[in-house]
Amino acid sequence: MVYSVILVTKLYQCRFSFAKIINMENFTNKIVVVTGGTSGIGYATAKEFSDRGAKVIITGRRKEVLDTAARELGVDAYLADQSKVADTGQLVATIKEKYGQVDVLFINAGVAGVSTIADATEEGYDRIMDINVRGAFFTLSRFIPILSDGASVVFLSSNTASMIRAGSAVYASGKMALNGIMKTAAVELAPRRIRVNAVSPGPTDTGILSKMGLDAASIPAITEHLVNVIPLKTMGHAADVASMVVYLSSDAAKFTTGAELVMDGGMSLG
Ligand SMILES: NC(=O)c1ccc[n+]([C@@H]2O[C@H](COP(=O)([O-])OP(=O)(O)OC[C@H]3O[C@@H](n4cnc5c(N)ncnc54)[C@H](OP(=O)(O)O)[C@@H]3O)[C@@H](O)[C@H]2O)c1
């Protein structure tokens, strides 16, 4: 009997130290907003925060897809096109009225595209910049008044911001701009102890490739090529990125602000 009690006590203690090691921080009573939470990295991150007890709010621009994701995840959802500042303003007003303030803001909504500078169109340029840069900038700008003191903001950047590749001028320069916005925001918001960081994944197995207008038949070959140029010889997974966002928003990262965390299996090392 005594041995059983000791064993159970040890196991219980183990559970807590193990939880600490794998960063099982609890986010109960925290309000977490994930923009573009209907698929891929946003979806996985919403799930991770929700599993850790947070009240999670996702956004999306397609009602049916948004409702399905919200039902599957058991989270709240609001329709907002993050490239439209008016939508973001309405979203902030609704969240302020319903939840008061926001503890974690994950600015994730984004699109990708490939084009050489010679072949670039105004439409293609604006599509990427309006969502990935202008939209992300004004999402942060409009949310600032309702961020709690000590809140965490995480931008979804990309390892392309650290690489030079033909065809990536618009997408990569957009993510470079995002990193500049992130660092400036880290300085501006530090007096309120709000930390602002960025996660920069390499190729991650989400639906983003198929949304780029690529021929579906060419995707396996592109994926194979990407795996070949990644030193760790694997694509990233949305859940890996989610863990990093949770880490940056946890107390374990309380001295980290203005940082870009590249997670790309070594791809940008050259
Ligand atoms: N996957 C990668 O290899 C990779 C690598 C580095 C960085 N990233 C970045 O990771 C982020 C997430 O991408 P992902 O790979 O998870 O792709 P994804 O599965 O396509 O997810 C993107 C999410 O953003 C939403 N979204 C796009 N434009 C929006 C807008 N104007 N308003 C509201 N929501 C919008 C999408 O909704 P819709 O379905 O309606 O478009 C979707 O929910 C992006 O910022 C991307 O640049 C991805």
The ligand as an ORCA input file, in Angstrom:
! r2SCAN-3c Opt
* xyz 0 1
  N       2.807     26.109    -46.116
  C       4.022     26.593    -46.283
  O       4.909     25.967    -46.899
  C       4.366     27.938    -45.683
  C       5.724     28.261    -45.506
  C       6.054     29.508    -44.952
  C       5.059     30.378    -44.607
  N       3.755     30.058    -44.798
  C       2.742     31.038    -44.390
  O       1.850     30.396    -43.500
  C       0.604     31.087    -43.491
  C      -0.507     30.065    -43.511
  O      -0.444     29.329    -44.705
  P      -0.759     27.763    -44.805
  O       0.434     27.118    -45.372
  O      -1.339     27.264    -43.542
  O      -1.832     27.789    -45.988
  P      -3.415     27.580    -46.006
  O      -3.729     26.189    -45.576
  O      -3.836     28.040    -47.337
  O      -3.938     28.560    -44.876
  C      -4.043     29.954    -45.078
  C      -5.244     30.430    -44.307
  O      -5.360     31.859    -44.469
  C      -6.656     32.131    -44.984
  N      -6.681     33.370    -45.745
  C      -6.020     33.658    -46.874
  N      -6.312     34.895    -47.266
  C      -7.188     35.399    -46.362
  C      -7.864     36.632    -46.217
  N      -7.722     37.624    -47.100
  N      -8.706     36.797    -45.163
  C      -8.878     35.803    -44.268
  N      -8.277     34.615    -44.352
  C      -7.426     34.418    -45.396
  C      -6.986     30.919    -45.827
  O      -8.344     30.885    -46.163
  P      -8.784     30.570    -47.709
  O      -8.854     29.079    -47.773
  O     -10.086     31.265    -47.829
  O      -7.714     31.133    -48.603
  C      -6.533     29.827    -44.863
  O      -7.425     29.673    -43.799
  C       0.668     32.062    -44.662
  O       0.924     33.360    -44.165
  C       1.861     31.577    -45.484
  O       2.457     32.609    -46.191
  C       3.386     28.848    -45.314
*
